[in-house]
């Protein structure tokens, strides 16, 4: 169910409504500390902002933040969501770049 969103490959996803976390088994080769950092990052994001956060790869291997919320969710913080994504993109820049490199080399088979 969580493996793909609009043709993108989902790396991981946190859902504040169901209080669940999903990690795509396709990326099981990632080190445990990276998996834990992703889990903490996604769960804390949804705890603070609400909604559903997914980290997903497009066809070229670019990693993006995908955020959804239920219609009528008055507790979802849309402004905080944008600010939190910018903060994570800055603070976790090395991690996000390494995850893109991993995908391009090990999933897409590119020579880098």
N, C-alpha and C positions, 0 to 999 in steps of 0.2 A: 504494500500500500504506500509506504513512504519512499520506496526506492527511486521513483521518478516524479518530477514536478514539471509539467509542460515541456517534456523532452530533455530535461536536465537530469543529471545523475546526482542524487542526494548523498552527501557524505554523512551528515547527521542532522537530527531534528529534535527540538524540545517543544513540548505542547503544554502550555499553562492550564488549559481547560481540562485535560485528562491527567495532568501531572505525570507525563511520561516522557522518556528520552529514547530516541532510536539512533543506533549506529549501524550503518550499512556494512554487512559482512564482507562485501567486496573489498573493503579497505582494512581487513583484519591484519594485514602485514605491517601496518603502522605501529610504531613503538607504543607500549602501554602508557607511558607518560604523556604522549601526544593525545592518545584517546581520552585520558583523564582530563587533560587541559581543555579539550573540545567540549567534554561533558560539562565541566564546571562553567565554562564560558557561556554555553547555550542555556543551561538551566538558570544561571544567575540573570541572564538577559530576560528570559521569560518571567522570572520572579519579579523583576523590577518593572518591566514594561507591559507584560501580558502578551497574549496572542500566541502565535506559533512561529518559531524561528527555525529556518532550515539553511544549512550551508550546502550549496549545490554547484556542480560543475556544468558549464555549457559544453558544446561540442568541441571547442578549441582548447578546453582545459582551464578556462578562467573560473575561479571560485567566487561566488557571490552570496550575499546575504539575502534570503527570501523571507519576507515577513507577511503573515496573514493574521486577520482577526475576524471573529464572528461579527456579523452585522448586528448593530445595536449594542455592542460591547462598550458600555460607557466608561469602563475602568481602563480600557486600552489607552496607553499614553503615546499618541502619535508623534508628538514633538520629542519626547524622551527617546522614542524609538530611533529617530534620525540621528539624534545626538549620540546615543549609545553605539550605533553602527559606526559612526565617524571615529569615536573613541577607540573601539575595538580594532578598526582598520589601522589606526595609528599605533596603538600599544601592541598589537599582535601581528604587526607587519611581517616580521621574519617568519613567524609560524605560517601565516597565510601564503607567503611566497613559497615556502618549502612544501606546503601541501599542493600547490599548483604544480611545482616541479615534480613531485611524486606522481601525480596523476598523469602528467605529460609523458614521463619516462616509463612508468610501470603499467599504466592502463592504456594509453594511446600508443606506446611504443616508439616515441620520438627519440631521436639522437640529440642530446643537448650538449 
